[in-house]
Every structure is written in structure tokens, then in C-alpha cells.
Amino acid sequence: MATTTRTRMFCFVLVMVLMGCCCSAKIYKVGDSKGWTAKKGTYYEWAKRKEFQVGDSLMFEYDSNVNGVTQVSTRLEYQFCNSLSPKAVYNTGHDIVTLTEPGYHFFISSNHSQCLAGQKLVVFVVRDHPMIPPPPRKILPFGKDYKVGDSNEWRVPEESDFYSKWSEEKQFHVGDNLLFYYNDQVDDVLEINSDLEFRFCDTTSPVAVHNGGQDLIRLTKPGIRYFITSKIGHCEAGLKLRVVVRPLSTSVPKKTQLSPFDRLIKWLHDSFRPHPHH
């Protein structure tokens, strides 16, 4: 009987732990107190301060008599308020849309005139919510996300060496990500090849062009990466970034440490397992 009780208690505690690990998804009310209405620029400002992850949900609240939500597939459909081939349509006035995959998600008003007036939203989903706590930093020290410019984001800086100083203060490694947040009506991100192109803001032969307003760039190999903007005068004013990417460490930790989650499981196992009677 005592063994059965211990087993039940162990299962209950384990389920509660797993629920706590897996229920970290968030619900974001689009526009906060303003809701889903036609206000130019509102949703760019609203979204750029948030980090959306797979499993999170968007809550759209609006007057269903005059409005609706249309999810579209491409940036062009989003830009020109083209709802002819929607990915999904919502019209209840209180819609919950779960973000099920990483990448860009585009939403526009089903009312074409309100979309043209600025009622549209693009969100960038960065990564999944972890199902269990990650290993300690000593075991897996890499794979960090760096928001370029931190609170300044990607824009013409007040001091021309701002992004140089920002980069020098950090150590980038293979597997890390750069997150560029900016107004896509004002700036973009060009990756270029060489230090010479970087010095002279040469935009003629970019390696890649990013113009989503919320761009995730993964650092996949060691070396120097160069980023500038194509907008006239902005690069010359200091809107450019050089990062040195270090290789992954090949050293093996002297002693593998258990994560807090693994220590808890071990404690539960040791505490509740049946002990033989002598």
C-alpha cells in the first residue's frame, strides 16, 4: 500500500513539473487596449517590442460588423492589402490565432479601406518554447540571440561608432543569432563580403538583402560578417555592423552538471522509490 502511495505521489509531482515547463506560451492582445482598429503605424510599434514564439497566440478584438482579420501568405499581399487568396479568415470579433510555426505571419483587415489606412500586422516568430529547461550554460554555452543595438535597434545612431562599440562588447559564436528590428519603410539590412565594402558603404554586390523589419540572421560559421543599409546617407552616418564570429568550443567540461530539472527528477526518484525491508 505504501509503495502504491509513493508511486502515485511521484507521478503527480512529475506531471505538475512537466505542466509548469510546457505551459509558458503567451497570449498577446493585438493593439493592447486599442484592439484591432485602423491606426497607421500602431501595429508596427506594438509588435516590435515583443518576441513571439511558436505556441504563442494572438487575440484580435474588434467590431465584427465593420471589421475582420485576414491572414495572408506573402509580404506583397500584406503590403498591398491583397486578400484575394487568404491563408485564413476570422470574423467573430474575438479571434485567437495560435502561431504554430516560426517565420513571418501577415495579418490585414478584411475591410480593404481600413487595411489601406494602416490596419495590418506582421509578426516574426523566433523560436519554440522549450519543453524542458535547457542544459546549464557550462554544458551548452552557445546559441544566444542578440538584438542588434539593444533598445536602439537598427537605426541611424546618434554616434557614428555606436554599432562598433555594441559589437566589441560581445562575443559571438557559431550558432548565435542576430535579430534586426527596424522600420522597414525607412531602413533595410544588406550583408556584404569585405571590409573594403564595409568601409565605403558599397551596396553594389550584397551577399543577402533583408527588408522584413524583423530579421533573424543565424551565424553559421566562424569569421567576420558585415552588415550595412542601402539607404542613402544612413550607412555613412554609422548604420553598419561588423561582427567577429568565433568557432564552437571543442573543450569537454571536466564534470557534467545536472540541470535543475534533472536534479529534481533524481530527488523524486530517490525519495519515492520503494526500499527493501530487512
C-alpha atoms as an extended CHARMM CRD file, in Angstrom:
* protein
*
       278  EXT
         1         1  MET       CA              0.0000000000        0.0000000000        0.0000000000  PROA      1               0.0000000000
         2         2  ALA       CA              2.8530000000        2.3630000000        0.9110000000  PROA      2               0.0000000000
         3         3  THR       CA              4.5430000000        1.5910000000       -2.4140000000  PROA      3               0.0000000000
         4         4  THR       CA              1.3570000000        2.4530000000       -4.3410000000  PROA      4               0.0000000000
         5         5  THR       CA              1.0180000000        5.7540000000       -2.4760000000  PROA      5               0.0000000000
         6         6  ARG       CA              4.6210000000        6.6830000000       -3.1980000000  PROA      6               0.0000000000
         7         7  THR       CA              4.1690000000        5.8380000000       -6.8760000000  PROA      7               0.0000000000
         8         8  ARG       CA              1.0270000000        7.9630000000       -7.1700000000  PROA      8               0.0000000000
         9         9  MET       CA              2.7080000000       10.8620000000       -5.3940000000  PROA      9               0.0000000000
        10        10  PHE       CA              5.7410000000       10.6150000000       -7.7010000000  PROA      10              0.0000000000
        11        11  CYS       CA              3.5240000000       10.6440000000      -10.8100000000  PROA      11              0.0000000000
        12        12  PHE       CA              1.5220000000       13.6200000000       -9.5380000000  PROA      12              0.0000000000
        13        13  VAL       CA              4.6340000000       15.7060000000       -8.7940000000  PROA      13              0.0000000000
        14        14  LEU       CA              6.1970000000       14.7620000000      -12.1340000000  PROA      14              0.0000000000
        15        15  VAL       CA              3.0610000000       15.7810000000      -14.0510000000  PROA      15              0.0000000000
        16        16  MET       CA              2.9430000000       19.1270000000      -12.2410000000  PROA      16              0.0000000000
        17        17  VAL       CA              6.5990000000       19.7630000000      -13.0660000000  PROA      17              0.0000000000
        18        18  LEU       CA              6.0610000000       18.9420000000      -16.7370000000  PROA      18              0.0000000000
        19        19  MET       CA              2.9790000000       21.1520000000      -16.8770000000  PROA      19              0.0000000000
        20        20  GLY       CA              4.9840000000       24.0240000000      -15.4330000000  PROA      20              0.0000000000
        21        21  CYS       CA              7.6840000000       23.5160000000      -18.0780000000  PROA      21              0.0000000000
        22        22  CYS       CA              5.3700000000       23.2580000000      -21.0220000000  PROA      22              0.0000000000
        23        23  CYS       CA              2.7710000000       25.9300000000      -20.3200000000  PROA      23              0.0000000000
        24        24  SER       CA              4.8880000000       29.0010000000      -20.9080000000  PROA      24              0.0000000000
        25        25  ALA       CA              3.1260000000       30.0540000000      -24.1400000000  PROA      25              0.0000000000
        26        26  LYS       CA              1.6640000000       33.5620000000      -24.0630000000  PROA      26              0.0000000000
        27        27  ILE       CA             -1.4960000000       35.1970000000      -25.4170000000  PROA      27              0.0000000000
        28        28  TYR       CA             -0.9870000000       38.6960000000      -26.8230000000  PROA      28              0.0000000000
        29        29  LYS       CA             -3.9710000000       41.0100000000      -27.2580000000  PROA      29              0.0000000000
        30        30  VAL       CA             -3.2370000000       42.7560000000      -30.5620000000  PROA      30              0.0000000000
        31        31  GLY       CA             -3.0070000000       46.5160000000      -30.0220000000  PROA      31              0.0000000000
        32        32  ASP       CA             -3.4690000000       46.0970000000      -26.2610000000  PROA      32              0.0000000000
        33        33  SER       CA             -6.2270000000       48.4970000000      -25.1180000000  PROA      33              0.0000000000
        34        34  LYS       CA             -6.6880000000       49.8950000000      -28.6530000000  PROA      34              0.0000000000
        35        35  GLY       CA             -7.6700000000       46.4850000000      -30.0360000000  PROA      35              0.0000000000
        36        36  TRP       CA             -7.8440000000       45.8050000000      -33.7830000000  PROA      36              0.0000000000
        37        37  THR       CA             -8.6210000000       49.1780000000      -35.3550000000  PROA      37              0.0000000000
        38        38  ALA       CA             -7.4370000000       51.3120000000      -38.2750000000  PROA      38              0.0000000000
        39        39  LYS       CA             -4.4850000000       53.3050000000      -36.9460000000  PROA      39              0.0000000000
        40        40  LYS       CA             -1.4400000000       53.7710000000      -39.1680000000  PROA      40              0.0000000000
        41        41  GLY       CA              1.7920000000       52.6150000000      -37.5820000000  PROA      41              0.0000000000
        42        42  THR       CA              0.1100000000       51.3060000000      -34.4340000000  PROA      42              0.0000000000
        43        43  TYR       CA              0.8160000000       47.6200000000      -35.0310000000  PROA      43              0.0000000000
        44        44  TYR       CA              4.4280000000       48.0540000000      -36.1440000000  PROA      44              0.0000000000
        45        45  GLU       CA              5.1770000000       49.8210000000      -32.8640000000  PROA      45              0.0000000000
        46        46  TRP       CA              3.1370000000       47.2510000000      -30.9290000000  PROA      46              0.0000000000
        47        47  ALA       CA              4.8670000000       44.1880000000      -32.4290000000  PROA      47              0.0000000000
        48        48  LYS       CA              8.4640000000       45.3690000000      -32.4760000000  PROA      48              0.0000000000
        49        49  ARG       CA              8.7280000000       45.3630000000      -28.6770000000  PROA      49              0.0000000000
        50        50  LYS       CA              7.7040000000       41.7140000000      -28.3740000000  PROA      50              0.0000000000
        51        51  GLU       CA              9.3450000000       38.3790000000      -29.0300000000  PROA      51              0.0000000000
        52        52  PHE       CA              6.8400000000       35.8690000000      -30.4090000000  PROA      52              0.0000000000
        53        53  GLN       CA              7.4840000000       32.1590000000      -30.1270000000  PROA      53              0.0000000000
        54        54  VAL       CA              5.8760000000       29.0220000000      -31.5180000000  PROA      54              0.0000000000
        55        55  GLY       CA              2.8830000000       28.1990000000      -29.3140000000  PROA      55              0.0000000000
        56        56  ASP       CA              2.0670000000       31.8310000000      -28.5240000000  PROA      56              0.0000000000
        57        57  SER       CA             -1.3240000000       33.1930000000      -29.5930000000  PROA      57              0.0000000000
        58        58  LEU       CA             -2.6390000000       36.4960000000      -30.9390000000  PROA      58              0.0000000000
        59        59  MET       CA             -6.0230000000       37.7180000000      -29.6940000000  PROA      59              0.0000000000
        60        60  PHE       CA             -7.8650000000       40.0390000000      -32.0860000000  PROA      60              0.0000000000
        61        61  GLU       CA            -10.7740000000       42.0350000000      -30.6140000000  PROA      61              0.0000000000
        62        62  TYR       CA            -12.8940000000       44.2520000000      -32.8840000000  PROA      62              0.0000000000
        63        63  ASP       CA            -16.4020000000       45.1110000000      -34.0870000000  PROA      63              0.0000000000
        64        64  SER       CA            -17.3210000000       42.2160000000      -36.3920000000  PROA      64              0.0000000000
        65        65  ASN       CA            -19.9590000000       44.3560000000      -38.1490000000  PROA      65              0.0000000000
        66        66  VAL       CA            -17.3200000000       46.5330000000      -39.7820000000  PROA      66              0.0000000000
        67        67  ASN       CA            -14.0950000000       44.5800000000      -39.4760000000  PROA      67              0.0000000000
        68        68  GLY       CA            -12.3790000000       41.2280000000      -39.6520000000  PROA      68              0.0000000000
        69        69  VAL       CA             -8.9720000000       39.5700000000      -39.7800000000  PROA      69              0.0000000000
        70        70  THR       CA             -7.4240000000       38.0650000000      -42.9070000000  PROA      70              0.0000000000
        71        71  GLN       CA             -4.1740000000       36.1510000000      -42.7210000000  PROA      71              0.0000000000
        72        72  VAL       CA             -2.1760000000       36.3080000000      -45.9640000000  PROA      72              0.0000000000
        73        73  SER       CA              0.8780000000       34.3830000000      -47.0990000000  PROA      73              0.0000000000
        74        74  THR       CA              3.2820000000       36.9200000000      -48.5890000000  PROA      74              0.0000000000
        75        75  ARG       CA              4.7560000000       40.3230000000      -47.8770000000  PROA      75              0.0000000000
        76        76  LEU       CA              3.3910000000       41.6540000000      -51.1850000000  PROA      76              0.0000000000
        77        77  GLU       CA             -0.1730000000       40.6820000000      -50.2320000000  PROA      77              0.0000000000
        78        78  TYR       CA              0.4060000000       42.3360000000      -46.8720000000  PROA      78              0.0000000000
        79        79  GLN       CA              1.9210000000       45.4800000000      -48.3840000000  PROA      79              0.0000000000
        80        80  PHE       CA             -0.8520000000       45.9970000000      -50.9540000000  PROA      80              0.0000000000
        81        81  CYS       CA             -3.7620000000       44.7550000000      -48.8090000000  PROA      81              0.0000000000
        82        82  ASN       CA             -4.4510000000       41.9020000000      -51.2280000000  PROA      82              0.0000000000
        83        83  SER       CA             -6.9010000000       39.4440000000      -49.6570000000  PROA      83              0.0000000000
        84        84  LEU       CA             -7.8480000000       37.5260000000      -52.8420000000  PROA      84              0.0000000000
        85        85  SER       CA             -6.0350000000       34.3530000000      -51.7350000000  PROA      85              0.0000000000
        86        86  PRO       CA             -6.2150000000       34.3580000000      -47.9440000000  PROA      86              0.0000000000
        87        87  LYS       CA             -4.4600000000       31.8110000000      -45.8030000000  PROA      87              0.0000000000
        88        88  ALA       CA             -7.2310000000       32.1560000000      -43.2160000000  PROA      88              0.0000000000
        89        89  VAL       CA            -10.1670000000       34.4770000000      -42.4600000000  PROA      89              0.0000000000
        90        90  TYR       CA            -11.5140000000       35.3310000000      -38.9990000000  PROA      90              0.0000000000
        91        91  ASN       CA            -14.7070000000       37.3190000000      -38.3570000000  PROA      91              0.0000000000
        92        92  THR       CA            -16.0560000000       36.5690000000      -34.8760000000  PROA      92              0.0000000000
        93        93  GLY       CA            -14.8890000000       39.8180000000      -33.2490000000  PROA      93              0.0000000000
        94        94  HSD       CA            -12.8740000000       37.8330000000      -30.7200000000  PROA      94              0.0000000000
        95        95  ASP       CA            -10.3670000000       35.6140000000      -32.5350000000  PROA      95              0.0000000000
        96        96  ILE       CA             -7.4990000000       33.6110000000      -31.0710000000  PROA      96              0.0000000000
        97        97  VAL       CA             -4.8030000000       32.7540000000      -33.6280000000  PROA      97              0.0000000000
        98        98  THR       CA             -2.0780000000       30.3690000000      -32.4690000000  PROA      98              0.0000000000
        99        99  LEU       CA              1.3750000000       30.7850000000      -34.0180000000  PROA      99              0.0000000000
       100       100  THR       CA              2.2350000000       27.2150000000      -34.9860000000  PROA      100             0.0000000000
       101       101  GLU       CA              5.4640000000       27.6970000000      -36.9300000000  PROA      101             0.0000000000
       102       102  PRO       CA              8.4980000000       30.0110000000      -36.9600000000  PROA      102             0.0000000000
       103       103  GLY       CA              8.8850000000       32.7820000000      -39.5280000000  PROA      103             0.0000000000
       104       104  TYR       CA              6.7670000000       35.7120000000      -40.6900000000  PROA      104             0.0000000000
       105       105  HSD       CA              2.9930000000       35.8320000000      -40.1740000000  PROA      105             0.0000000000
       106       106  PHE       CA              0.9910000000       38.5110000000      -42.0100000000  PROA      106             0.0000000000
       107       107  PHE       CA             -2.4450000000       39.8130000000      -40.9680000000  PROA      107             0.0000000000
       108       108  ILE       CA             -4.5640000000       42.5230000000      -42.5920000000  PROA      108             0.0000000000
       109       109  SER       CA             -8.0390000000       43.9160000000      -42.0040000000  PROA      109             0.0000000000
       110       110  SER       CA            -10.7800000000       42.2500000000      -44.0340000000  PROA      110             0.0000000000
       111       111  ASN       CA            -12.0730000000       45.7750000000      -44.6000000000  PROA      111             0.0000000000
       112       112  HSD       CA             -9.9210000000       46.9420000000      -47.5280000000  PROA      112             0.0000000000
       113       113  SER       CA            -10.1800000000       50.6640000000      -46.7620000000  PROA      113             0.0000000000
       114       114  GLN       CA             -9.1350000000       50.0800000000      -43.1520000000  PROA      114             0.0000000000
       115       115  CYS       CA             -6.1820000000       47.9960000000      -44.2710000000  PROA      115             0.0000000000
       116       116  LEU       CA             -5.0800000000       50.8420000000      -46.5370000000  PROA      116             0.0000000000
       117       117  ALA       CA             -5.4260000000       53.1430000000      -43.5210000000  PROA      117             0.0000000000
       118       118  GLY       CA             -2.8230000000       51.0700000000      -41.6800000000  PROA      118             0.0000000000
       119       119  GLN       CA             -4.7430000000       48.2550000000      -40.0280000000  PROA      119             0.0000000000
       120       120  LYS       CA             -2.3010000000       45.4210000000      -40.6610000000  PROA      120             0.0000000000
       121       121  LEU       CA              0.1650000000       43.4310000000      -38.6350000000  PROA      121             0.0000000000
       122       122  VAL       CA              3.3070000000       41.3940000000      -39.3180000000  PROA      122             0.0000000000
       123       123  VAL       CA              4.8600000000       39.3120000000      -36.5580000000  PROA      123             0.0000000000
       124       124  PHE       CA              8.0850000000       37.3510000000      -36.6210000000  PROA      124             0.0000000000
       125       125  VAL       CA              8.1810000000       34.1020000000      -34.6690000000  PROA      125             0.0000000000
       126       126  VAL       CA             11.6910000000       33.4840000000      -33.4270000000  PROA      126             0.0000000000
       127       127  ARG       CA             11.7760000000       30.0290000000      -31.8920000000  PROA      127             0.0000000000
       128       128  ASP       CA              9.8640000000       27.3820000000      -29.9670000000  PROA      128             0.0000000000
       129       129  HSD       CA              9.0770000000       27.5000000000      -26.2830000000  PROA      129             0.0000000000
       130       130  PRO       CA             11.3400000000       24.9030000000      -24.6400000000  PROA      130             0.0000000000
       131       131  MET       CA              9.5700000000       21.7690000000      -23.4530000000  PROA      131             0.0000000000
       132       132  ILE       CA             12.1300000000       21.2220000000      -20.6720000000  PROA      132             0.0000000000
       133       133  PRO       CA             14.6920000000       23.5630000000      -19.1090000000  PROA      133             0.0000000000
       134       134  PRO       CA             17.8610000000       23.8670000000      -21.2300000000  PROA      134             0.0000000000
       135       135  PRO       CA             21.1560000000       22.3920000000      -20.0260000000  PROA      135             0.0000000000
       136       136  PRO       CA             23.3350000000       24.6150000000      -17.8410000000  PROA      136             0.0000000000
       137       137  ARG       CA             25.3870000000       27.2810000000      -19.6100000000  PROA      137             0.0000000000
       138       138  LYS       CA             28.6180000000       25.3990000000      -18.7790000000  PROA      138             0.0000000000
       139       139  ILE       CA             27.4450000000       22.4820000000      -20.9070000000  PROA      139             0.0000000000
       140       140  LEU       CA             25.8380000000       24.4670000000      -23.7620000000  PROA      140             0.0000000000
       141       141  PRO       CA             27.2950000000       27.9880000000      -23.7330000000  PROA      141             0.0000000000
       142       142  PHE       CA             26.2220000000       28.9820000000      -27.2550000000  PROA      142             0.0000000000
       143       143  GLY       CA             23.0990000000       29.6890000000      -29.3060000000  PROA      143             0.0000000000
       144       144  LYS       CA             22.3480000000       33.1470000000      -27.8870000000  PROA      144             0.0000000000
       145       145  ASP       CA             20.0390000000       35.6950000000      -29.5200000000  PROA      145             0.0000000000
       146       146  TYR       CA             21.4550000000       39.2160000000      -29.8190000000  PROA      146             0.0000000000
       147       147  LYS       CA             19.0610000000       42.0690000000      -30.5560000000  PROA      147             0.0000000000
       148       148  VAL       CA             21.1970000000       44.3850000000      -32.6760000000  PROA      148             0.0000000000
       149       149  GLY       CA             21.5760000000       47.7690000000      -30.9880000000  PROA      149             0.0000000000
       150       150  ASP       CA             19.5520000000       46.6010000000      -27.9710000000  PROA      150             0.0000000000
       151       151  SER       CA             16.9700000000       49.3200000000      -27.2130000000  PROA      151             0.0000000000
       152       152  ASN       CA             18.2780000000       51.4980000000      -30.0530000000  PROA      152             0.0000000000
       153       153  GLU       CA             17.5140000000       48.6930000000      -32.5340000000  PROA      153             0.0000000000
       154       154  TRP       CA             18.7050000000       49.1290000000      -36.1700000000  PROA      154             0.0000000000
       155       155  ARG       CA             18.5130000000       52.8100000000      -36.9890000000  PROA      155             0.0000000000
       156       156  VAL       CA             20.8190000000       55.7400000000      -37.6800000000  PROA      156             0.0000000000
       157       157  PRO       CA             22.6870000000       56.2130000000      -34.3740000000  PROA      157             0.0000000000
       158       158  GLU       CA             23.4280000000       59.4460000000      -32.5960000000  PROA      158             0.0000000000
       159       159  GLU       CA             27.1130000000       58.4850000000      -32.5260000000  PROA      159             0.0000000000
       160       160  SER       CA             28.6700000000       57.0330000000      -35.6790000000  PROA      160             0.0000000000
       161       161  ASP       CA             30.6360000000       54.3610000000      -33.7620000000  PROA      161             0.0000000000
       162       162  PHE       CA             27.5970000000       53.1200000000      -31.7990000000  PROA      162             0.0000000000
       163       163  TYR       CA             27.3200000000       49.7180000000      -33.5350000000  PROA      163             0.0000000000
       164       164  SER       CA             31.0870000000       49.2430000000      -33.4760000000  PROA      164             0.0000000000
       165       165  LYS       CA             31.0780000000       49.6410000000      -29.6930000000  PROA      165             0.0000000000
       166       166  TRP       CA             27.9730000000       47.4570000000      -29.3750000000  PROA      166             0.0000000000
       167       167  SER       CA             29.6920000000       44.6280000000      -31.2490000000  PROA      167             0.0000000000
       168       168  GLU       CA             33.0240000000       44.9200000000      -29.4530000000  PROA      168             0.0000000000
       169       169  GLU       CA             31.3420000000       44.4280000000      -26.0800000000  PROA      169             0.0000000000
       170       170  LYS       CA             30.0900000000       40.9730000000      -27.0910000000  PROA      170             0.0000000000
       171       171  GLN       CA             31.4890000000       37.5920000000      -28.0310000000  PROA      171             0.0000000000
       172       172  PHE       CA             29.6340000000       35.9740000000      -30.9180000000  PROA      172             0.0000000000
       173       173  HSD       CA             29.8940000000       32.2600000000      -31.6260000000  PROA      173             0.0000000000
       174       174  VAL       CA             28.7190000000       29.8600000000      -34.3040000000  PROA      174             0.0000000000
       175       175  GLY       CA             25.0340000000       29.1120000000      -33.6020000000  PROA      175             0.0000000000
       176       176  ASP       CA             24.2140000000       32.5690000000      -32.2480000000  PROA      176             0.0000000000
       177       177  ASN       CA             21.5250000000       34.7140000000      -33.8920000000  PROA      177             0.0000000000
       178       178  LEU       CA             21.3820000000       38.4010000000      -34.7650000000  PROA      178             0.0000000000
       179       179  LEU       CA             17.9230000000       39.9640000000      -34.5010000000  PROA      179             0.0000000000
       180       180  PHE       CA             17.4900000000       43.1300000000      -36.5560000000  PROA      180             0.0000000000
       181       181  TYR       CA             14.4410000000       45.2200000000      -35.6040000000  PROA      181             0.0000000000
       182       182  TYR       CA             13.7520000000       48.3670000000      -37.6470000000  PROA      182             0.0000000000
       183       183  ASN       CA             11.1560000000       50.3460000000      -39.5850000000  PROA      183             0.0000000000
       184       184  ASP       CA             11.0730000000       48.6390000000      -42.9910000000  PROA      184             0.0000000000
       185       185  GLN       CA              9.7800000000       51.8540000000      -44.5610000000  PROA      185             0.0000000000
       186       186  VAL       CA             12.9970000000       53.6170000000      -43.5390000000  PROA      186             0.0000000000
       187       187  ASP       CA             15.8110000000       51.0430000000      -43.4960000000  PROA      187             0.0000000000
       188       188  ASP       CA             16.8850000000       47.5620000000      -44.5240000000  PROA      188             0.0000000000
       189       189  VAL       CA             19.7970000000       45.1780000000      -43.8820000000  PROA      189             0.0000000000
       190       190  LEU       CA             22.3930000000       44.2310000000      -46.5020000000  PROA      190             0.0000000000
       191       191  GLU       CA             25.0560000000       41.6450000000      -45.8410000000  PROA      191             0.0000000000
       192       192  ILE       CA             28.2630000000       42.2840000000      -47.7680000000  PROA      192             0.0000000000
       193       193  ASN       CA             31.5350000000       40.4290000000      -48.3650000000  PROA      193             0.0000000000
       194       194  SER       CA             34.5290000000       42.5110000000      -47.4470000000  PROA      194             0.0000000000
       195       195  ASP       CA             35.9960000000       45.1060000000      -45.1440000000  PROA      195             0.0000000000
       196       196  LEU       CA             36.5170000000       47.4270000000      -48.1220000000  PROA      196             0.0000000000
       197       197  GLU       CA             32.8000000000       47.3390000000      -48.9960000000  PROA      197             0.0000000000
       198       198  PHE       CA             32.0380000000       47.9050000000      -45.3270000000  PROA      198             0.0000000000
       199       199  ARG       CA             34.3470000000       50.9320000000      -45.0390000000  PROA      199             0.0000000000
       200       200  PHE       CA             32.9610000000       52.6250000000      -48.1490000000  PROA      200             0.0000000000
       201       201  CYS       CA             29.2900000000       51.5280000000      -47.7150000000  PROA      201             0.0000000000
       202       202  ASP       CA             29.3820000000       49.7290000000      -51.0840000000  PROA      202             0.0000000000
       203       203  THR       CA             25.9120000000       48.2570000000      -51.7660000000  PROA      203             0.0000000000
       204       204  THR       CA             26.5470000000       47.0150000000      -55.3350000000  PROA      204             0.0000000000
       205       205  SER       CA             27.2190000000       43.3150000000      -54.5900000000  PROA      205             0.0000000000
       206       206  PRO       CA             25.3960000000       42.2180000000      -51.4320000000  PROA      206             0.0000000000
       207       207  VAL       CA             25.5010000000       38.6210000000      -50.2180000000  PROA      207             0.0000000000
       208       208  ALA       CA             21.9310000000       38.9260000000      -48.9450000000  PROA      208             0.0000000000
       209       209  VAL       CA             19.2150000000       41.5500000000      -48.6270000000  PROA      209             0.0000000000
       210       210  HSD       CA             16.7700000000       41.6400000000      -45.7170000000  PROA      210             0.0000000000
       211       211  ASN       CA             13.8370000000       44.0680000000      -45.5900000000  PROA      211             0.0000000000
       212       212  GLY       CA             11.2560000000       42.4930000000      -43.3210000000  PROA      212             0.0000000000
       213       213  GLY       CA             11.5910000000       44.8860000000      -40.3960000000  PROA      213             0.0000000000
       214       214  GLN       CA             12.1840000000       41.9190000000      -38.0850000000  PROA      214             0.0000000000
       215       215  ASP       CA             15.0260000000       39.7870000000      -39.4570000000  PROA      215             0.0000000000
       216       216  LEU       CA             16.7250000000       36.8010000000      -37.8380000000  PROA      216             0.0000000000
       217       217  ILE       CA             20.2280000000       36.0700000000      -39.1540000000  PROA      217             0.0000000000
       218       218  ARG       CA             21.9710000000       32.9400000000      -37.9040000000  PROA      218             0.0000000000
       219       219  LEU       CA             25.7410000000       32.8950000000      -37.5570000000  PROA      219             0.0000000000
       220       220  THR       CA             26.6060000000       29.5300000000      -39.1190000000  PROA      220             0.0000000000
       221       221  LYS       CA             30.3960000000       29.6470000000      -39.4690000000  PROA      221             0.0000000000
       222       222  PRO       CA             33.3890000000       31.4080000000      -37.9270000000  PROA      222             0.0000000000
       223       223  GLY       CA             34.7810000000       34.5680000000      -39.4960000000  PROA      223             0.0000000000
       224       224  ILE       CA             33.8030000000       38.2100000000      -39.9390000000  PROA      224             0.0000000000
       225       225  ARG       CA             30.2820000000       39.1930000000      -41.0070000000  PROA      225             0.0000000000
       226       226  TYR       CA             29.4650000000       42.6460000000      -42.3960000000  PROA      226             0.0000000000
       227       227  PHE       CA             26.0580000000       44.3620000000      -42.4020000000  PROA      227             0.0000000000
       228       228  ILE       CA             25.0620000000       47.7900000000      -43.7720000000  PROA      228             0.0000000000
       229       229  THR       CA             21.9160000000       49.5190000000      -45.0370000000  PROA      229             0.0000000000
       230       230  SER       CA             21.2050000000       50.5110000000      -48.6270000000  PROA      230             0.0000000000
       231       231  LYS       CA             19.5170000000       53.7750000000      -47.6690000000  PROA      231             0.0000000000
       232       232  ILE       CA             21.4690000000       56.8030000000      -48.8910000000  PROA      232             0.0000000000
       233       233  GLY       CA             23.4490000000       58.5010000000      -46.1350000000  PROA      233             0.0000000000
       234       234  HSD       CA             22.4270000000       56.0770000000      -43.3810000000  PROA      234             0.0000000000
       235       235  CYS       CA             25.4310000000       53.7680000000      -43.6520000000  PROA      235             0.0000000000
       236       236  GLU       CA             27.7880000000       56.7420000000      -43.8330000000  PROA      236             0.0000000000
       237       237  ALA       CA             26.1790000000       58.0700000000      -40.6420000000  PROA      237             0.0000000000
       238       238  GLY       CA             27.0760000000       54.8590000000      -38.7920000000  PROA      238             0.0000000000
       239       239  LEU       CA             24.2910000000       52.3840000000      -39.5610000000  PROA      239             0.0000000000
       240       240  LYS       CA             26.6180000000       49.4580000000      -40.1910000000  PROA      240             0.0000000000
       241       241  LEU       CA             27.7400000000       46.4710000000      -38.1580000000  PROA      241             0.0000000000
       242       242  ARG       CA             30.7800000000       44.1860000000      -38.1910000000  PROA      242             0.0000000000
       243       243  VAL       CA             30.7620000000       41.0730000000      -36.0150000000  PROA      243             0.0000000000
       244       244  VAL       CA             33.5490000000       38.5790000000      -35.3810000000  PROA      244             0.0000000000
       245       245  VAL       CA             32.1360000000       35.0470000000      -35.1190000000  PROA      245             0.0000000000
       246       246  ARG       CA             34.1880000000       32.6200000000      -33.0440000000  PROA      246             0.0000000000
       247       247  PRO       CA             34.1060000000       28.8520000000      -33.5760000000  PROA      247             0.0000000000
       248       248  LEU       CA             32.3400000000       26.4910000000      -31.2280000000  PROA      248             0.0000000000
       249       249  SER       CA             34.4270000000       25.4260000000      -28.2690000000  PROA      249             0.0000000000
       250       250  THR       CA             35.8760000000       21.9220000000      -28.6300000000  PROA      250             0.0000000000
       251       251  SER       CA             36.8010000000       21.5820000000      -24.9610000000  PROA      251             0.0000000000
       252       252  VAL       CA             34.9290000000       18.9980000000      -22.8920000000  PROA      252             0.0000000000
       253       253  PRO       CA             33.6580000000       20.0700000000      -19.4620000000  PROA      253             0.0000000000
       254       254  LYS       CA             35.6070000000       18.4310000000      -16.6360000000  PROA      254             0.0000000000
       255       255  LYS       CA             32.4410000000       17.4550000000      -14.8400000000  PROA      255             0.0000000000
       256       256  THR       CA             28.9670000000       17.2090000000      -16.2860000000  PROA      256             0.0000000000
       257       257  GLN       CA             26.4740000000       19.0000000000      -14.0620000000  PROA      257             0.0000000000
       258       258  LEU       CA             22.8260000000       18.0480000000      -13.8170000000  PROA      258             0.0000000000
       259       259  SER       CA             20.2710000000       20.6850000000      -14.7400000000  PROA      259             0.0000000000
       260       260  PRO       CA             17.7900000000       21.8060000000      -12.0400000000  PROA      260             0.0000000000
       261       261  PHE       CA             15.1390000000       19.6990000000      -13.7940000000  PROA      261             0.0000000000
       262       262  ASP       CA             17.3370000000       16.5640000000      -13.7770000000  PROA      262             0.0000000000
       263       263  ARG       CA             18.2600000000       17.1260000000      -10.1100000000  PROA      263             0.0000000000
       264       264  LEU       CA             14.5440000000       17.3370000000       -9.2360000000  PROA      264             0.0000000000
       265       265  ILE       CA             13.7800000000       14.0980000000      -11.1010000000  PROA      265             0.0000000000
       266       266  LYS       CA             16.6840000000       12.3810000000       -9.3490000000  PROA      266             0.0000000000
       267       267  TRP       CA             15.4380000000       13.6370000000       -5.9700000000  PROA      267             0.0000000000
       268       268  LEU       CA             11.8970000000       12.4250000000       -6.7000000000  PROA      268             0.0000000000
       269       269  HSD       CA             13.2140000000        9.0560000000       -7.8010000000  PROA      269             0.0000000000
       270       270  ASP       CA             15.4090000000        8.6350000000       -4.7190000000  PROA      270             0.0000000000
       271       271  SER       CA             12.7410000000        9.9010000000       -2.3290000000  PROA      271             0.0000000000
       272       272  PHE       CA              9.7760000000        7.8850000000       -3.5340000000  PROA      272             0.0000000000
       273       273  ARG       CA             11.2500000000        4.6260000000       -4.7700000000  PROA      273             0.0000000000
       274       274  PRO       CA             10.3650000000        1.6400000000       -2.5530000000  PROA      274             0.0000000000
       275       275  HSD       CA             13.1090000000        0.5000000000       -0.1690000000  PROA      275             0.0000000000
       276       276  PRO       CA             13.5450000000       -3.1860000000        0.6270000000  PROA      276             0.0000000000
       277       277  HSD       CA             12.5780000000       -4.2780000000        4.1600000000  PROA      277             0.0000000000
       278       278  HSD       CA             15.1240000000       -6.1880000000        6.1880000000  PROA      278             0.0000000000
